[in-house]
Amino acid sequence: MSAAIASDDILVIETPERVPLHFALASIGNRFIACAIDHTIQIVFLIVVAIVGAIVSDAQSIGSRIMNAPKWVIALLIIVQFLIIDGYFAVFEWVWRGQTPGKRWLKLRVIREDGRPISFFEAMVRNLLRVVDLLVPPFYSIGLISVFATERDQRVGDLVAGTVVVREREAEAPAFAEVFGSPISDAALRRSFAPVSFTADLNRKSS
């Protein structure tokens, strides 16, 4: 498949059968709001985990217990934090075919550059590299620069994973019965033909 940009906010992907597929690229504003929703969910979850841990372990000494804990415990806590922060995006985008709760709320979806749904590999790669977008303050500055600098509005993780973020279609595709029950024979060109009656005498047909 080959891809080309038809305008500043439309991605056109041409299939091997020469059929163009049009995808509306997600705006930076919508992506930021979706990301903010997802990070809020993560923060709430981390706070709940911390409160539960404080209740179970005695809140007055939990801080000192963590500082004096064995190195393997501290390493385990770091791994758990990493899984919550990066695993959240990767797992949701894999299970929900390119969507997180924030993206679903804003009707956004991550797809491959050829228009196909992303796999676990693309979801994992694009989110493991999220740390690069967060590397330099302020928040997501590297990601914003990458989005502005690329034709398909891709951050660093998207460039490496070969993915793009698009807006979901508002209207659903018509059902099979709807298409063939419509008086318009060619919906793409909006052509309409009057019905032609057909009669025949099959008794005259010779064997």
C-alpha positions, -999 to 999 in steps of 0.1 A, spaced: 0 0 0 11 36 -6 0 66 14 -2 103 6 -16 134 23 -45 150 4 -46 180 27 -33 192 61 -57 171 81 -67 142 58 -46 110 53 -52 92 20 -41 56 18 -42 38 -15 -48 1 -14 -32 -24 -39 -65 -24 -57 -62 14 -63 -90 22 -38 -83 54 -18 -91 53 19 -96 86 36 -88 91 73 -91 124 92 -60 130 113 -66 137 150 -60 173 160 -34 181 186 -61 195 209 -81 163 209 -50 142 214 -40 164 243 -74 161 260 -75 123 254 -40 120 269 -50 142 299 -80 119 306 -58 88 304 -31 103 327 -59 114 352 -71 78 353 -35 66 359 -30 91 387 -63 82 404 -53 45 402 -19 52 417 -34 72 445 -59 43 453 -30 18 453 -10 41 476 -40 45 500 -46 8 501 -9 2 507 -9 28 535 -39 12 552 -25 -23 550 11 -13 560 4 13 586 4 49 571 27 64 597 57 43 588 50 34 551 76 60 539 104 47 561 95 11 553 99 18 516 132 37 521 146 8 542 131 -20 521 154 -44 503 166 -34 469 145 -61 452 114 -46 467 123 -11 455 130 -26 420 96 -44 421 78 -11 430 96 7 401 85 -21 377 49 -19 389 49 19 385 63 14 349 37 -11 341 9 12 353 23 42 334 33 26 301 14 -7 302 -19 11 306 -16 26 271 -1 -5 255 -27 -29 269 -57 -7 262 -46 1 226 -40 -36 220 -73 -49 235 -94 -20 222 -78 -20 187 -60 13 190 -81 31 217 -76 40 254 -105 53 276 -94 88 267 -92 81 229 -126 63 230 -141 93 248 -128 117 221 -135 92 192 -98 88 183 -80 56 172 -44 46 165 -40 27 132 -10 15 112 3 37 84 -13 13 59 -47 17 74 -48 -17 93 -55 -21 130 -24 -21 152 -11 -52 169 4 -57 203 39 -50 188 29 -15 175 10 -7 207 40 -17 228 67 1 207 48 34 204 42 35 242 76 24 253 89 54 235 65 77 253 93 84 277 112 101 249 83 125 245 84 132 282 122 135 284 126 172 281 103 196 301 78 210 297 53 182 295 54 163 261 75 190 245 94 165 223 61 149 213 47 182 203 77 192 183 75 158 165 38 162 158 43 197 143 73 186 123 58 155 106 33 154 78 11 128 95 12 145 130 33 116 144 51 117 177 84 98 181 66 66 192 44 68 161 74 72 138 92 42 151 60 20 153 47 32 120 13 44 134 -9 74 131 -38 87 152 -70 94 133 -106 105 141 -133 79 141 -159 81 113 -191 98 126 -215 79 103 -216 41 102 -214 23 69 -249 13 55 -261 -22 58 -262 -45 28 -300 -43 25 -299 -5 26 -274 -3 -2 -294 -25 -26 -328 -12 -15 -318 24 -23 -331 41 -55 -296 54 -61 -276 27 -80 -243 45 -77 -240 62 -43 -205 75 -50 -215 94 -81 -251 100 -69 -266 86 -102 -302 76 -102 -319 55 -129 -356 49 -135 -367 13 -130 -371 -7 -163 -398 -33 -164 -389 -67 -179 -413 -93 -193 -406 -125 -212 -425 -155 -223 -404 -185 -212 -429 -210 -228 -416 -200 -263 -380 -210 -254 -371 -241 -272 -353 -269 -255 
